[in-house]
Amino acid sequence: METGFSLTVTAYTDGFNHKATKEDTEKIMSYMKKANLHLSEPHYKSLEKFLAILEERKPHVCANWFGSSFVKDEIKNFSCNLMYFDFDNGITDYEEFERKAKERFHIIQRSFSWSEQNPKYHCYNIFNEYIYDLNHWWQVYEPLFEMYEEEFGLKLDVSIHPTKLCYAGLSDHIIHNDLPFLEVPEKKTKELKHTFLQGGGNNPAFDFQLFKVCIVKLTETGILLTYQHWIRIILALCDLFQEGIITEEQALEICSIIDDGNGETFRKFEREKNKMNNWSLGTIIYYCKNAGIHEIYYVQRADLIPLPFAIKDDVLYKTILNKKGNQKELKLVSRMAPHIVRKLSNVERNEVYYEIAWSDNGQKKREVVPAGVISTKKELLLLAANGFSCNDGNCKDLIDYFHEYLALNHVNQAHMVERLGHIKGEFIHPLLSQGVVIVPSDFGEKQLLEAFQVKGTMETWTNHVFNRIKAYPKALFLVLASFASVILRDLNVPPFIVDLSGSTSQGKSTTLQVGRSVWGNEGLMNEWNATKVAIERKAGFLNSFPLYMDDTRKADERILSKVVYQFSGGRAKGRGSVNGSQKELTWNNILISTGEVPLTEYARKAGGAAARVISLVDEPFGKVKGNYFSELYQALEENYGAVGLEFLKYWKDAKNDLLSEFSTLKNHYIQKANGDEVLTRLSMYFAAVHFAGVVLTKLLNVEMDLTLLNRLFEEMAEDNRAIDKPKQLLEEILFKLDSNRKYIANHYTPDTVWAIFKYDTVCLTPEFLRQELGAEEKMIRKEWAKRGFTQTHLNKDGKEIDYKQVKHRHSKYNAVIVNKEFYENTGLDFEEDYDQKEDSDQ
């Protein structure tokens, strides 16, 4: 980078080590006015001087306007070759951001309020020549702004304008990158178009009433209080009048909405209405988009069909010359005339999709497709499966049509996601995702999406569904887990599994149905007869919402233990593709499962499985009256989805005030775990579910007895042996020996030795343990030794080991010796009467 190049910077005299007050800002702005008012020529700074300004933390403006002031229309002699972009929201990995920013920006400075939890940055670009016009500045700035938003996947500060005051950030963290200066594109000019529509009345292709509503909402944001934004809206309004899109009377009606009572808006429109300018409806759409006013996308009702194509009776034609070349005729391109409804930008990845609409025998159809589908023959042909008329013969014309269509029309734009829940700092619910289009990747995900429906109200669900089950601890816990799933990310709790098991026809599936009623209809239910990949895809799509899986008996037992580990990790298995690695699905939710056998039993040799699953065993309802389930099912058919929506709305506003209570609950259950490692891990999950009950009670006034959950935790800790898998495995090995005593070396030595009875306890051979424990052998043996279930010894090198050489009837065996106290607690007795003298150690 050239270091002698002069930059357009107007800096304040003093630096700031604190956040500027209102009085400070007024003082700085007054200085800026005077500084530029009295200058008679541009006042430039060297690059070294600008870096010093940042280090000294001096407020500054990245422009000069000598012989002028900040008074509205009177910014004269403007010059600028330095632009700054304010990244103040949404950065989750500051190291990754700085790495990427170094490839784009010449100077990067951490903002004054930067922290690792909430990183913010000012990023500067330097240009190879000066910009001398405010309109030209916007033409350069806006494409960069949009490019950086898309590239970084972040929302930038929309209040930046050519004379915006910038407060310098942290003096000890300024990154200066040696990059080539950016080239300044030529200023675009636009011919003034005179059309027969100009001032001629109502335009049927433009919804003026909706446009007016959008302008009213825009004024309520306060953005038009800034002069630069106000003037651009007025000039865009002038363009709409010049283009004949609105009448002068309609333009003046918009002026009456914008004007603050001094009449300046009307005077400005009158002065500019017939002058050429560089603003348009797209400018207003840009402001509305950033303000969340998505209705603006629908003010344009009609689209333009590019030549030589034509549409007649919903059929697409192409105008060609006849064989003699002396007359035009229409050639059929497609039996269906497609329109591109809108462009969709993927929030999570740098991908673009288009929503295409067509009519098939009077039936309206829509399909969202990746951008590549409308630009390549191979991909376009896939639309035939959706009923669209495309084939080998018309693909080229269709691709040309789509290309020209996009060039000619201002296609509405929106954001899209491929899954639900927490995404980029927002929460996506199918019925609350205003302005965001949800595009499921396959039919299974589409079924889940369509299941998020509402019937009844929160009150009717509470009265007729929840109040029927709240007295039963296991059913209550499972329903609260449905709520807890969507707040796990806020609580910083990883994914986990709630498993309800017991004998058949005891209400397990019914309880699962009650849980899914929190969010939608029966379409949310899934069965375990699915592949591991299918379960991963559903977990990734639901993301924050619970995944309901019914009846483990229908599953392939080989995948169950893998699912337990994969799900609790929150990330799908990495897979390759032709072009590299496929995207890895992630999730942070709760899998709620039912089955006749506890899910942990399918992973019995995997010691860590118990710490990933809250296992609730036995019937959830106990004994109930005969019509209990029929009445409950009738209530479920009439009530679902409403309470989940209310929960999300209230949680969003109140979560910061309630989060401290989760810490209290977590400590409460950790104390109940009494030092047990597995229970301590489960205590965090249990606390999250209990906390969901607290939130329901406080925010929605849903009454319940949460002390039931305390008793349920105590019951789980006491009775569920699957919770302590290492202990259970050792017990099972000892009981297996009890049933196969012929393999125990006792008063005689068998041909195959599994164990030796010695030192009034059992000594297990490593070969037998490998046979029983498989791949988990080393990990489980280490856990036994750590917890004192087996004895440890020092070898010759002073290293602690869990085995010892044991002598039996003149033979020597390496063996893992079970702690005598553990052995006695099992109640087993392997001792037999015989003379042990000959077998004593010598």
Residue pairs with C-beta under 8 A, 6 or more apart in sequence:
1 47
1 106
1 126
1 176
1 177
1 178
1 179
1 180
1 181
2 47
2 181
3 46
3 47
3 48
4 46
4 47
5 46
5 47
5 126
5 181
6 44
6 45
6 46
7 44
7 45
7 46
7 47
7 50
7 62
7 81
7 82
7 126
8 42
8 44
8 62
8 63
8 64
8 79
8 80
8 81
8 82
8 130
9 44
9 45
9 49
9 50
9 53
9 60
9 61
9 62
9 82
10 32
10 35
10 36
10 43
10 60
10 61
10 63
10 64
11 45
11 53
11 58
11 59
11 60
12 28
12 31
12 32
12 58
12 59
12 60
13 31
13 58
14 58
15 56
15 57
15 58
15 168
16 24
16 57
16 58
16 59
16 112
16 167
16 168
17 57
19 112
19 113
20 28
20 59
20 167
25 165
28 59
28 165
29 70
29 165
32 61
32 70
32 163
32 165
33 69
33 70
35 43
36 64
36 65
36 66
36 67
36 68
36 69
37 67
37 68
37 69
39 64
39 66
39 67
40 66
40 67
41 66
42 64
42 66
42 77
42 79
43 64
43 66
44 64
45 53
47 126
50 82
50 107
51 107
51 174
51 176
53 60
53 168
54 107
54 109
54 168
54 169
54 171
54 174
55 171
55 174
56 168
56 171
57 112
57 167
57 168
57 169
57 171
58 168
59 165
59 166
59 167
59 168
60 165
60 166
60 168
61 163
61 164
61 165
61 166
62 80
62 82
62 83
62 84
62 124
62 166
63 78
63 79
63 80
63 82
63 162
63 163
64 77
64 78
64 79
64 80
65 75
65 76
65 77
65 78
65 79
65 163
66 76
66 77
67 76
67 77
68 74
68 75
68 76
68 77
68 78
69 75
70 163
72 227
72 231
73 231
75 134
75 163
78 131
78 132
78 133
78 134
78 137
78 162
79 130
79 131
79 132
80 130
80 131
80 137
80 162
81 126
81 127
81 128
81 129
81 130
81 131
81 184
82 124
82 125
82 126
82 127
83 124
83 125
83 127
83 140
83 141
83 144
84 122
84 123
84 124
84 125
84 160
84 166
85 105
85 122
85 123
85 124
85 125
85 144
85 145
85 148
85 156
85 157
85 160
86 111
86 120
86 121
86 122
86 156
86 157
86 160
86 166
87 97
87 120
87 121
87 122
87 123
87 152
87 154
87 156
87 157
88 111
88 120
88 121
88 157
89 120
89 154
89 155
89 425
90 153
90 154
90 155
90 424
90 425
91 97
91 119
91 120
91 121
91 154
94 116
94 119
97 119
97 121
97 152
98 108
98 121
98 175
100 151
100 152
101 108
101 121
101 123
101 152
101 175
102 108
102 175
102 177
103 179
104 123
104 125
104 148
104 151
105 123
105 124
105 125
105 177
105 179
106 124
106 125
106 126
106 176
106 177
106 179
106 181
107 123
107 124
107 126
107 174
107 175
107 176
107 177
108 121
108 122
108 123
108 124
108 174
108 175
108 177
109 121
109 122
109 123
109 124
109 168
109 169
109 170
109 173
109 174
109 175
110 119
110 120
110 121
110 169
110 170
110 173
111 120
111 121
111 122
111 169
111 170
112 167
112 168
112 169
112 170
113 120
114 120
114 121
114 169
114 170
114 173
120 169
121 169
122 166
122 168
122 169
125 144
125 182
126 181
126 182
127 140
127 181
127 182
127 183
127 184
128 181
128 182
128 183
128 184
129 184
130 184
131 137
131 140
131 184
133 187
134 162
134 228
135 187
135 277
135 278
135 279
136 187
137 162
138 162
138 232
138 278
139 185
139 187
139 188
139 278
140 184
140 185
141 160
141 162
142 286
145 156
145 160
148 154
148 156
149 155
149 156
150 345
150 350
151 350
153 347
153 348
153 350
153 424
155 290
158 223
158 287
158 290
159 223
159 226
161 226
161 228
161 229
162 228
163 228
188 278
189 276
189 278
190 276
190 277
190 278
191 276
192 242
192 274
192 275
192 276
193 242
193 243
194 242
195 243
195 244
196 244
197 203
197 243
197 244
197 245
198 241
198 242
198 243
198 244
199 241
199 244
199 247
199 248
200 244
200 247
201 247
202 208
202 247
203 244
203 245
203 246
204 301
204 302
205 245
205 300
205 301
205 302
206 245
206 246
206 299
206 300
206 301
207 298
207 299
207 300
207 301
208 246
208 250
208 299
210 295
210 298
210 299
211 246
211 254
211 296
211 299
212 253
212 254
212 257
213 295
214 284
214 288
214 293
214 295
214 296
214 299
215 254
215 257
215 258
215 284
216 257
217 288
217 291
217 293
218 224
218 233
218 284
218 287
218 288
218 291
218 293
219 257
219 258
221 291
223 229
223 287
223 291
224 230
224 233
224 258
229 287
230 258
230 265
231 268
232 279
232 283
233 258
233 283
233 284
233 287
234 255
234 258
234 265
234 268
234 269
234 272
235 272
235 277
235 278
235 279
235 283
236 279
236 280
236 281
236 283
236 284
237 246
237 251
237 254
237 255
237 269
238 251
238 269
238 272
238 273
238 274
238 275
238 277
238 279
239 277
239 279
239 280
239 281
240 246
240 251
240 280
240 281
241 247
241 248
241 251
241 273
242 273
242 274
245 281
246 254
248 273
251 269
251 273
252 266
252 269
255 265
255 266
255 269
256 266
258 265
259 265
259 266
281 299
281 300
281 410
282 410
284 296
285 296
285 297
285 410
285 413
288 294
288 295
288 296
289 296
289 413
292 434
292 435
294 414
294 434
294 435
297 342
297 412
297 413
297 414
298 412
300 410
300 412
303 339
303 340
303 405
303 409
304 408
304 409
305 311
305 405
306 401
306 404
306 405
306 407
306 408
307 319
307 404
308 318
308 319
308 320
309 316
309 317
309 318
309 319
309 333
309 397
309 401
309 404
310 316
310 317
310 318
310 319
310 330
311 317
311 337
312 330
314 336
314 337
314 358
314 359
315 332
315 334
315 335
315 336
315 337
316 332
316 333
316 334
316 336
316 337
316 338
316 398
316 401
317 330
317 331
317 332
317 333
318 330
318 331
318 333
318 397
319 328
319 329
319 330
319 331
320 328
320 329
320 330
320 331
321 327
321 328
321 329
322 328
322 329
333 394
333 397
333 398
333 401
334 388
334 389
334 390
334 394
334 397
334 398
335 389
336 358
336 359
336 360
336 388
336 389
337 358
337 359
338 356
338 357
338 358
338 388
338 398
338 401
338 402
339 356
339 357
339 358
339 405
340 354
340 355
340 356
340 374
340 402
340 405
340 406
340 409
340 411
341 354
341 355
341 356
341 357
341 366
341 411
341 412
342 354
342 355
342 411
342 412
342 413
342 414
343 352
343 353
343 354
343 411
343 412
343 413
343 414
344 352
344 353
344 354
344 355
344 368
344 413
344 414
344 415
344 416
344 437
344 439
345 351
345 352
345 353
345 413
345 414
345 415
345 416
346 352
346 353
346 415
346 416
346 417
346 418
347 415
347 416
347 417
347 423
347 424
347 436
348 417
348 418
348 423
348 424
349 583
351 370
351 371
352 370
352 371
353 368
353 369
353 370
353 371
353 416
353 439
354 368
354 369
354 371
354 373
354 374
354 411
355 366
355 367
355 368
355 437
356 366
356 367
356 368
356 369
356 374
356 383
356 388
357 364
357 365
357 366
358 364
358 365
358 388
359 365
360 387
360 388
365 386
365 387
365 388
367 383
367 386
367 388
368 416
368 437
368 439
369 379
369 383
370 379
372 379
373 379
373 380
373 382
373 383
374 380
374 398
374 399
374 402
375 399
375 402
375 403
376 399
377 392
377 395
377 396
377 399
380 390
380 395
380 398
380 399
381 390
381 391
381 392
381 395
383 390
384 390
384 391
390 398
414 435
414 436
414 437
415 435
415 436
415 437
416 436
416 437
416 438
416 439
417 423
417 428
417 433
417 436
417 437
417 438
417 439
418 438
418 439
418 440
418 441
418 541
419 428
419 438
419 445
419 540
419 541
419 542
419 543
420 428
420 429
420 430
420 438
420 449
420 541
420 542
420 543
420 544
420 545
421 427
421 428
421 486
421 489
421 542
421 543
421 544
421 545
421 587
421 588
421 589
422 428
422 489
422 543
422 544
422 588
423 543
426 436
427 486
427 544
427 648
427 652
428 436
428 438
429 452
429 644
429 645
429 648
430 438
430 449
430 452
431 452
431 454
431 641
431 645
432 645
432 648
432 649
438 449
440 446
440 448
440 449
440 541
441 537
441 541
442 537
444 534
444 537
444 538
445 537
445 538
445 541
447 523
448 523
448 524
448 538
448 541
448 542
449 541
450 523
451 520
451 521
451 522
451 523
451 524
452 519
452 520
452 524
452 641
453 520
453 521
453 640
453 641
454 520
454 640
454 641
454 642
454 645
455 521
455 638
455 639
455 640
455 641
455 642
456 464
456 638
456 639
456 640
456 642
457 639
457 642
458 642
458 643
458 646
458 700
460 638
460 639
460 642
461 517
461 639
461 640
461 642
461 643
462 643
462 700
462 702
464 635
464 638
464 639
465 514
465 517
465 632
465 635
465 636
465 639
466 479
466 514
466 643
466 702
466 704
468 628
468 631
468 632
468 635
469 475
469 476
469 479
469 511
469 514
469 621
469 632
470 476
470 703
470 704
470 705
471 705
471 708
472 620
472 621
472 622
473 708
473 709
473 711
473 712
474 500
474 511
474 616
474 618
474 620
474 712
475 507
475 511
475 514
475 620
475 621
476 693
476 704
476 708
476 709
477 498
477 614
477 616
477 689
477 709
477 712
478 498
478 500
478 511
478 512
478 514
478 515
478 592
478 616
478 620
479 511
479 514
479 515
479 518
480 689
480 690
480 692
480 693
480 696
480 709
481 498
481 515
481 546
481 590
481 592
481 689
481 692
482 515
482 516
482 518
482 519
482 546
482 590
482 592
482 644
483 518
483 644
483 647
483 692
483 693
483 695
483 696
484 590
484 688
484 689
484 691
484 692
485 544
485 545
485 546
485 589
485 590
486 544
486 545
486 589
486 644
486 647
486 648
486 651
487 651
487 655
487 688
487 691
487 692
487 695
488 494
488 495
488 544
488 588
488 589
488 590
488 688
489 544
489 588
490 651
490 655
490 659
491 659
491 662
491 688
491 691
493 684
493 685
493 688
494 568
494 570
494 588
495 539
495 567
495 568
495 569
495 570
495 587
495 588
495 589
495 590
495 591
496 568
496 590
496 591
496 612
496 613
496 614
496 685
497 564
497 567
497 568
497 590
497 591
497 592
497 593
497 599
497 612
497 613
497 614
498 590
498 591
498 592
498 593
498 613
498 614
498 616
498 689
499 593
499 594
499 595
499 598
499 599
499 600
499 613
499 614
499 615
499 616
500 508
500 511
500 512
500 592
500 593
500 594
500 595
500 616
500 620
501 508
501 552
501 594
501 595
501 596
501 597
501 598
501 599
501 615
501 616
501 617
502 508
502 596
502 617
502 618
502 619
502 620
503 596
503 619
504 596
506 618
506 619
506 620
506 621
507 619
507 620
507 621
507 629
508 594
508 595
508 619
508 620
509 550
509 551
509 594
510 620
510 621
510 629
510 632
510 633
511 594
511 620
511 621
512 525
512 548
512 550
512 592
512 594
513 522
513 525
513 633
513 636
514 632
514 636
515 546
515 548
515 592
516 522
516 524
516 525
516 546
516 548
516 640
517 636
517 639
517 640
517 641
518 640
518 641
518 643
518 644
518 647
519 545
519 546
519 640
519 641
519 644
520 640
520 641
520 644
521 640
521 641
524 548
525 548
525 550
526 538
526 547
526 548
526 549
526 550
527 549
527 550
527 551
527 554
528 549
528 550
528 551
528 552
528 553
528 554
528 555
528 560
528 593
528 595
529 554
529 555
529 556
530 555
531 559
532 559
532 562
532 563
532 566
535 547
535 549
535 563
535 567
536 566
536 572
536 573
536 585
537 572
537 585
538 547
539 547
539 567
539 572
539 585
539 587
539 589
539 591
540 572
540 585
540 586
540 587
542 587
542 589
543 586
543 587
543 588
543 589
544 587
544 588
544 589
545 589
546 589
546 590
546 591
546 592
547 567
547 589
547 590
547 591
547 592
548 592
549 591
549 592
549 593
549 594
550 593
550 594
551 594
551 595
551 596
552 560
552 593
552 594
552 595
552 596
552 597
552 599
552 602
553 595
553 596
553 597
557 602
560 599
560 602
560 603
561 602
561 603
561 606
561 609
564 599
564 600
564 602
564 603
564 606
564 609
564 612
564 613
565 603
565 606
565 608
565 609
565 612
566 572
566 573
567 587
567 591
567 612
568 612
570 586
570 587
570 588
571 584
571 585
571 586
571 587
572 584
572 585
572 586
573 584
574 581
574 582
574 584
575 581
575 582
575 584
576 582
593 599
598 613
598 615
598 617
598 720
598 722
599 609
599 613
599 615
600 609
600 610
600 613
600 615
600 722
600 725
601 722
603 609
604 722
604 725
604 728
604 729
605 729
605 773
605 774
605 776
605 780
606 725
606 776
607 725
607 726
607 729
607 776
607 779
607 780
607 783
608 725
609 725
610 678
610 722
610 723
610 724
610 725
611 677
611 678
611 681
611 682
613 722
614 682
614 685
614 686
614 689
614 716
615 716
615 720
615 722
615 723
616 712
616 716
617 719
617 720
621 628
643 700
646 700
647 695
647 696
647 699
647 700
650 695
650 699
650 700
651 695
651 699
654 695
654 698
654 699
658 694
658 695
658 698
661 691
661 694
662 687
662 688
662 691
665 687
665 690
665 691
665 694
666 683
666 684
666 687
668 687
669 683
669 684
669 686
669 687
669 690
669 713
670 680
670 683
670 684
672 679
672 683
672 710
672 713
672 714
672 717
673 679
673 680
673 682
673 683
673 717
676 717
676 724
678 723
678 724
678 725
679 717
679 723
682 716
682 723
683 713
686 709
686 713
689 709
690 706
690 709
693 704
693 706
693 709
694 706
696 702
696 704
697 703
697 704
697 706
716 723
717 723
721 727
721 728
722 728
726 780
726 783
726 784
726 787
726 789
727 787
727 789
729 772
729 773
729 780
730 784
730 789
730 790
730 818
730 822
731 826
733 764
733 769
733 772
734 762
734 818
734 823
734 826
734 828
735 826
735 828
736 772
737 743
737 744
737 754
737 755
737 762
737 830
738 828
738 830
740 754
741 830
742 750
743 750
743 752
743 753
743 754
743 755
743 768
744 750
744 753
744 754
744 755
744 756
744 757
744 762
744 830
745 753
745 755
745 756
745 757
745 808
745 809
745 813
746 756
746 757
746 830
746 831
746 832
746 834
747 832
747 834
748 809
749 808
749 809
749 811
753 765
753 768
753 813
754 764
754 765
754 768
755 762
755 763
755 764
755 765
755 768
755 815
756 762
756 763
756 765
756 806
756 808
756 813
756 815
757 763
757 830
757 831
757 832
758 806
758 808
758 815
758 817
759 817
759 820
760 820
760 823
760 831
761 817
761 818
761 819
761 820
761 823
762 817
762 818
762 823
762 830
763 804
763 806
763 813
763 815
763 816
763 817
763 818
764 815
764 816
764 817
764 818
765 813
765 814
765 815
765 816
766 803
766 814
766 815
766 816
769 777
769 781
769 816
770 777
773 780
773 781
781 790
781 802
781 816
782 802
784 790
784 802
784 816
785 791
785 792
785 800
785 802
788 819
788 822
789 818
789 819
789 822
790 802
790 816
790 817
790 818
790 819
790 822
791 802
791 804
791 817
791 818
791 819
792 800
792 801
792 802
793 800
793 801
793 802
793 803
793 804
794 800
794 801
795 801
802 816
803 814
803 815
803 816
803 817
804 814
804 815
804 817
805 812
805 813
805 814
805 815
806 812
806 813
806 814
806 815
806 817
807 813
807 839
807 841
807 842
808 839
809 838
809 839
